[in-house]
Amino acid sequence: TATKTQFISTMSVGEDNVSSVKRQLTQLFEISLRETVPGESDVVPLVDSCSEKSGVKHGDYQCNNAMVLWAKIKGKQTGFRGPPAVGQAIMKNLPPSEIIESCSVAGPGFVNVVLSKNWIAQSLHRMLIDGIDTWAPRLPLKRAVVDFSSPNIAKEMHVGHLRSTIIGDTLARMLEFSHVEVLRRNHVGDWGTQFGMLIEFLFEKFPNPEEVNESAIGDLQAFYKASKVRFDSDSEFKQRAQQAVVRLQGGEIRYRKAWKQICEISRTEFHRVYERLGVQLEEKGESFYNPFIPSVLEELGNKGLIEESEGARVIFVDGVKIPLIVVKSDGGYNYASTDLTALWYRLNEEKAEWIIYVTDVGQQQHFDMVFKAAKRAGWLLADDSLYPKATHVGFGLVLGEDGKRFRTRNTEVVRLVDLLDEAKSRSKTAVLERDAAKDWPEEEVDKTSEAVGYGAVKYADLKNNRLSNYTFNFDQMLNDKGNTAVYLLYAHARICSIIRKSGKDIEQVKKTGKIVLDHDGERALGLHLVQFSEVVEQACTNLLPSTLCEYLYDLSDIFTKKFYSNCQVIGSPEETSRLLLCEATAIVMRKCFYLLGIEPVYKI
Ligand code: ARG
């Protein structure tokens, strides 16, 4: 399977991610497996953490190789009598390690590992001294492209684009944290036949091009609609619009200029949203790839991929009946020709090894066909677990209360700026209701309201499995109880206030103090903390931000229910150690917030 091979390729990179408990145990089991069945070479260790939620727990981690191995060696003269015996042997052959406190074999040969709490404590302490970045995973690639947000000029930037923006930004942040250089690409829809109509309409409205600016045009979406009405109702206008497309593509100065003006106005609007959300992107829109299309299609033609079909030029790919059209019957290029070219550019010019596309699931087939065509061309490998590779990160719809596509009030589409305004003003009301905020300066109230409001919108999106639809509900996402950003941000602020209230200089405590994990609550918290690295690695590998959200929520839960409610911090004999656990929790929470694009809150 993909994860299996990925694991091997990750390990062969040489720079092992030593901060990952799972990876370290995997290496130990690899040695043991080789020892246990010397003849079998390609046995991949199946090691995973044991979830609290799965009921009976015999250890912190488990190795599940015994059954698989048994199936392989059954007929041979190995002396084993069954999977449990194989499990026993795997356990016995484990090299000694400071990570492991004890091992046992359970059921049909599961090898359970209990981690050494001294080792957990030491890892935590080392992280406190050296910084959380030392816990960053190492992925087996150098450079990735994340293609996200990618709205269309003059058309609406709708909640679908908001999802793409939020999910794409998180994926980029997680990969960047994991030592991958990420090219954040905004594949803006800035080319296409709609521009003929827009340009002609612009000429009509503003005979003097000097007068064109954002405030004169006002709402670009309304402008688009009005021009569409004109286009549909007047055949003479329609003809001129069609001419305009040709003239624009031919590079006529006046038309290029008008096109640029329209793009610029859209861009300003997009940027307002990005700025609010703290998202960085580099625009390389569809038009950027235009000059490269002919030579890329020529290459594909030379490789024998392109066929003629009903006047169009197309590529057939495995498992899909309809072909991918790369040149329309009128000779024009389309979305697919641009995407094939962009993929070529990203692989060959930008030397990216992983190209990730974040769009709604509706575009899945498009990307499936583009990737398959690229495989036929030999640009990508057939095996998706190897780099270079391309992945479509699909997501579901945003629904309103009525279960239909999300809309606000009477507007047909939701303006993202309005949505963010509302998130902020609602969270401001809630912030002002809190005692702590009574004597805050306006600026602080504002900053907190933004952190909470935008954080809530982002988290409500990211916590779901991205493939499922989710219902947009302000009341729910701004609730301070339950699995929300508000709850998590407040939990973090409370931990910070425990540290403040102790009156201790935490930097000093880090240097002189020692972490002890004698209480079950302390140990459970410590264990969860040292698993941060492998969770980020998993979230990157599967491109699932929800994995990180789950981890963060569990962390807050374990801190409160297992640790804080049972282990007095201030004034207890264990105060020093427990303050360090508070600090480690706050640091890991903040890194999770950072990776999710959420601003932390320190006081509340
Ligand atoms: N502009 C497209 C849309 O709004 C999304 C582009 C996604 N990226 C890509 N390389 N096709 O649907």
Boltz pocket constraint, residues with backbone or C-beta under 6 A from the ligand:
constraints:
  - pocket:
      binder: B
      contacts: [[A, 147], [A, 149], [A, 150], [A, 151], [A, 152], [A, 187], [A, 188], [A, 189], [A, 339], [A, 342], [A, 357], [A, 358], [A, 359]]
      max_distance: 6.0
